[in-house]
Amino acid sequence: MPELSAAAIERLLAEIRRVLESGSRGSPDAAAAVVAELGAAVGAGPETLLHHDAVRRLSQLAELGRISAETIHELRQPLVALKAYAEMFPEFIGDDEWIRGTAAMMFSEAKRMEELVNRVQRFARATHDRRRLGLEEPARAAADLLRPIFRQRHVELEESYGEGLPAVDADPAQLQQVLVNLLANAADAASREGAAGRTVVRTWGADGAVHCDVEDDGPGIEPGAAAHIFEPFFTTKEPGQGSGLGLAIARTIALEHGGALELVNAVAGATTFRLTLPAK
């Protein structure tokens, strides 16, 4: 795989920013034109672009921005509680029972805030640590990270992790990036006015492989869009709502791990993406 020079990376990122700001990439032809234009700008083909850390990092940071906004909202509740407890303390000086109980509640709220921040920090770190692990590990991490988004959007997140599944040989941070993208897309699809949505993440094994399905009860994906859903810069979202890189990079990561990422069901009410990895 050809390496990109620092100058080429700088040009690439500048071109990507320009494309994302323009919003003109919602059709297969437009997406293909964007990829060709980016490749010509830096002298690289589509595969090189998707494999490059700088491009993957940009996609990860786009997800991080969305997650951070929801996490900040989630942090407000314990902060308000801590402030209220602190303001009440002078009134209860000498009441040891109240102070002990309130101190325990304040500690609990502070731990909740710490865990929210730690989840975001873990996702933000660019690591390369390939090892044997259960596929439920990155699935749980992705679900925990996105829990505030599901709560804010009134979408139920159901988790089902198969027991006794074989391990896979994988980079947990990269798999988490794949599953964060799938779950965030599912939350978007299942979110709707006036009704609660539902998303299911499940792991299971069969025929020497381990699978992770992400299913949502949203409106589904039109056949014309489904045929191009993994193409770089193709997106069905409104301008500013997605980079068009997430699924393309997620599929590339799956392939690098000897596996696959597929859209196995595009119908309304049961849209399902499946990550498959070989068991080790």
C-alpha positions as CSV (number, residue, x, y, z in Angstrom):
1,M,0.0,0.0,0.0
2,P,1.6,3.3,-1.0
3,E,2.4,5.8,1.7
4,L,1.2,9.4,1.5
5,S,3.6,12.2,2.2
6,A,2.9,14.8,4.8
7,A,2.1,17.3,2.0
8,A,-0.3,14.9,0.3
9,I,-2.1,14.2,3.6
10,E,-2.5,18.0,4.2
11,R,-3.9,18.4,0.7
12,L,-6.2,15.4,1.2
13,L,-7.6,16.7,4.5
14,A,-8.2,20.1,2.9
15,E,-10.1,18.5,0.0
16,I,-12.2,16.4,2.4
17,R,-13.1,19.4,4.4
18,R,-14.1,21.2,1.2
19,V,-16.3,18.3,0.1
20,L,-18.0,17.9,3.5
21,E,-18.8,21.6,3.6
22,S,-20.2,21.6,0.0
23,G,-22.7,18.8,0.8
24,S,-22.8,17.7,-2.9
25,R,-22.2,13.9,-2.5
26,G,-25.6,12.4,-2.1
27,S,-25.6,10.3,-5.3
28,P,-23.4,7.4,-6.5
29,D,-22.1,9.5,-9.3
30,A,-21.3,12.4,-7.0
31,A,-19.6,10.1,-4.5
32,A,-17.5,8.5,-7.2
33,A,-16.5,11.9,-8.5
34,V,-15.4,13.0,-5.1
35,V,-13.2,9.9,-4.7
36,A,-11.7,10.4,-8.1
37,E,-11.0,14.1,-7.3
38,L,-9.4,13.3,-3.9
39,G,-7.3,10.6,-5.5
40,A,-6.1,12.9,-8.2
41,A,-5.3,15.6,-5.6
42,V,-2.9,13.3,-3.8
43,G,-1.9,10.8,-6.4
44,A,-3.6,7.8,-4.7
45,G,-6.5,5.4,-5.4
46,P,-9.6,4.8,-3.4
47,E,-8.2,1.9,-1.4
48,T,-5.2,3.9,-0.3
49,L,-7.4,6.7,0.9
50,L,-9.6,4.4,3.0
51,H,-6.6,2.6,4.5
52,H,-4.8,5.7,5.5
53,D,-4.8,6.6,9.2
54,A,-5.4,10.3,8.5
55,V,-8.7,9.6,6.7
56,R,-9.8,7.1,9.4
57,R,-8.9,9.6,12.1
58,L,-11.0,12.2,10.4
59,S,-14.0,9.9,10.3
60,Q,-13.4,9.0,14.0
61,L,-13.3,12.6,15.0
62,A,-16.5,13.3,13.2
63,E,-18.2,10.6,15.3
64,L,-16.4,12.0,18.4
65,G,-17.9,15.4,17.8
66,R,-21.4,14.0,17.7
67,I,-20.8,11.8,20.8
68,S,-19.2,14.7,22.7
69,A,-22.2,17.0,22.2
70,E,-24.5,14.4,23.6
71,T,-22.1,13.5,26.5
72,I,-21.9,17.2,27.5
73,H,-25.7,17.2,27.7
74,E,-25.6,14.0,29.8
75,L,-23.0,15.6,32.2
76,R,-25.3,18.5,33.0
77,Q,-27.6,16.4,35.2
78,P,-25.0,15.2,37.7
79,L,-23.4,18.7,37.7
80,V,-26.7,20.2,38.7
81,A,-27.1,17.6,41.4
82,L,-23.6,18.3,42.8
83,K,-24.2,22.0,42.8
84,A,-27.5,21.6,44.7
85,Y,-26.0,19.3,47.3
86,A,-23.1,21.7,47.8
87,E,-25.5,24.7,48.3
88,M,-27.5,22.7,50.9
89,F,-24.4,21.7,53.0
90,P,-24.4,24.8,55.3
91,E,-28.0,24.1,56.4
92,F,-27.1,20.6,57.6
93,I,-23.8,21.1,59.3
94,G,-24.0,18.9,62.4
95,D,-26.4,16.5,60.9
96,D,-24.0,13.6,60.4
97,E,-26.5,11.2,58.9
98,W,-27.5,13.7,56.2
99,I,-23.9,14.6,55.5
100,R,-22.9,10.9,55.1
101,G,-25.8,10.1,52.9
102,T,-25.3,13.2,50.7
103,A,-21.6,12.6,50.5
104,A,-22.3,9.1,49.2
105,M,-24.7,10.5,46.5
106,M,-22.1,13.1,45.5
107,F,-19.5,10.5,45.1
108,S,-21.8,8.4,43.0
109,E,-22.6,11.4,40.7
110,A,-18.9,12.2,40.4
111,K,-18.1,8.6,39.4
112,R,-20.9,8.7,36.8
113,M,-19.3,11.9,35.3
114,E,-15.8,10.3,35.4
115,E,-17.0,7.2,33.5
116,L,-18.7,9.4,30.9
117,V,-15.5,11.3,30.3
118,N,-13.4,8.2,30.3
119,R,-15.5,6.5,27.7
120,V,-15.1,9.5,25.3
121,Q,-11.3,9.6,26.0
122,R,-10.9,5.9,25.3
123,F,-12.6,6.3,22.0
124,A,-10.6,9.4,21.1
125,R,-7.3,7.6,21.5
126,A,-5.7,6.3,18.3
127,T,-4.3,2.9,19.3
128,H,-3.0,-0.1,17.4
129,D,-3.3,-3.1,19.7
130,R,-4.2,-6.3,17.9
131,R,-4.9,-9.2,20.2
132,R,-7.3,-12.1,20.9
133,L,-10.6,-10.8,22.4
134,G,-14.3,-11.5,22.5
135,L,-16.3,-9.5,19.9
136,E,-18.7,-8.5,22.8
137,E,-15.8,-6.4,24.2
138,P,-15.8,-3.7,21.5
139,A,-19.6,-4.1,21.2
140,R,-20.2,-3.3,24.8
141,A,-17.7,-0.4,24.7
142,A,-19.5,1.1,21.7
143,A,-22.9,0.6,23.3
144,D,-21.7,2.2,26.6
145,L,-20.2,5.2,24.7
146,L,-23.4,5.8,22.8
147,R,-25.9,5.3,25.6
148,P,-26.4,9.1,26.1
149,I,-27.3,9.4,22.4
150,F,-29.9,6.7,22.7
151,R,-31.4,8.2,25.8
152,Q,-31.6,11.7,24.3
153,R,-33.3,10.3,21.2
154,H,-35.7,8.1,23.1
155,V,-34.4,5.0,21.3
156,E,-34.3,1.7,23.3
157,L,-30.9,0.0,23.1
158,E,-31.2,-3.8,23.5
159,E,-28.0,-5.8,24.0
160,S,-27.7,-9.6,23.5
161,Y,-24.2,-11.1,23.8
162,G,-23.8,-14.8,23.1
163,E,-22.1,-16.8,25.8
164,G,-19.1,-19.0,25.2
165,L,-18.3,-17.5,21.7
166,P,-14.8,-18.1,20.3
167,A,-12.3,-15.3,20.4
168,V,-11.3,-13.2,17.4
169,D,-7.9,-11.7,16.5
170,A,-8.5,-8.0,16.3
171,D,-7.7,-4.4,17.2
172,P,-10.4,-3.5,19.8
173,A,-10.2,0.2,19.1
174,Q,-10.7,-0.3,15.4
175,L,-13.7,-2.7,16.0
176,Q,-15.1,-0.1,18.4
177,Q,-14.9,2.5,15.6
178,V,-16.8,0.1,13.3
179,L,-19.5,-0.6,15.9
180,V,-19.8,3.1,17.0
181,N,-20.6,4.0,13.4
182,L,-23.2,1.2,13.0
183,L,-24.9,2.0,16.3
184,A,-24.8,5.8,15.8
185,N,-26.4,5.3,12.4
186,A,-29.0,3.0,13.9
187,A,-29.8,5.6,16.6
188,D,-30.3,8.2,13.8
189,A,-32.6,5.8,11.8
190,A,-34.7,4.7,14.8
191,S,-35.2,8.2,16.2
192,R,-38.5,9.7,15.3
193,E,-41.1,12.3,16.5
194,G,-43.8,11.1,18.9
195,A,-42.6,7.5,19.3
196,A,-39.9,5.5,20.9
197,G,-37.5,3.7,18.6
198,R,-35.5,0.5,19.1
199,T,-32.1,-0.8,18.2
200,V,-30.6,-4.2,18.9
201,V,-27.0,-5.2,19.1
202,R,-26.3,-8.9,19.3
203,T,-23.2,-11.2,19.0
204,W,-23.5,-14.8,17.9
205,G,-21.3,-17.5,16.3
206,A,-21.7,-20.0,13.5
207,D,-19.5,-22.0,11.0
208,G,-16.2,-20.9,12.4
209,A,-17.1,-17.2,12.5
210,V,-18.3,-14.7,15.1
211,H,-20.9,-12.1,14.1
212,C,-22.2,-8.9,15.5
213,D,-25.6,-7.7,14.2
214,V,-26.9,-4.1,14.6
215,E,-30.6,-3.9,13.8
216,D,-32.9,-0.8,14.0
217,D,-36.6,-0.3,13.5
218,G,-36.2,2.8,11.3
219,P,-37.6,3.5,7.8
220,G,-35.2,1.2,6.0
221,I,-32.9,1.9,3.1
222,E,-34.1,2.3,-0.4
223,P,-32.7,-0.3,-2.9
224,G,-31.0,2.3,-5.0
225,A,-29.2,3.6,-1.9
226,A,-28.5,0.2,-0.4
227,A,-26.5,-0.8,-3.6
228,H,-24.0,2.1,-2.9
229,I,-24.1,2.2,0.9
230,F,-20.5,1.3,1.4
231,E,-19.0,3.6,-1.2
232,P,-16.8,6.4,0.1
233,F,-18.7,9.8,0.4
234,F,-22.0,8.3,-0.5
235,T,-24.6,9.4,2.1
236,T,-28.3,9.5,2.5
237,K,-28.1,12.1,5.3
238,E,-28.6,15.8,5.1
239,P,-25.5,18.0,4.5
240,G,-23.6,18.4,7.8
241,Q,-25.1,15.3,9.3
242,G,-22.5,12.7,8.1
243,S,-19.2,12.5,6.4
244,G,-20.1,9.6,4.0
245,L,-16.9,7.9,5.1
246,G,-18.0,6.0,8.2
247,L,-19.4,2.8,6.5
248,A,-16.7,2.8,3.8
249,I,-14.0,2.8,6.5
250,A,-15.9,0.4,8.7
251,R,-16.0,-2.1,5.8
252,T,-12.3,-1.6,5.0
253,I,-11.5,-2.3,8.7
254,A,-13.6,-5.5,8.6
255,L,-11.8,-6.7,5.4
256,E,-8.4,-6.0,7.0
257,H,-9.4,-8.3,9.8
258,G,-10.2,-11.1,7.4
259,G,-13.9,-10.5,7.8
260,A,-16.8,-8.7,6.2
261,L,-19.4,-6.0,6.8
262,E,-22.7,-6.5,5.1
263,L,-26.1,-4.9,4.9
264,V,-28.1,-8.1,5.3
265,N,-31.6,-6.5,5.6
266,A,-32.6,-3.1,4.3
267,V,-36.4,-3.3,5.0
268,A,-38.3,-0.8,7.2
269,G,-38.5,-2.0,10.8
270,A,-35.6,-4.4,10.6
271,T,-32.6,-2.8,8.9
272,T,-29.6,-4.9,9.8
273,F,-25.8,-4.6,9.3
274,R,-23.6,-7.6,10.1
275,L,-20.0,-7.6,11.1
276,T,-18.4,-11.0,10.6
277,L,-14.9,-12.0,11.8
278,P,-13.1,-15.4,11.6
279,A,-13.0,-17.2,14.9
280,K,-9.5,-17.9,16.3
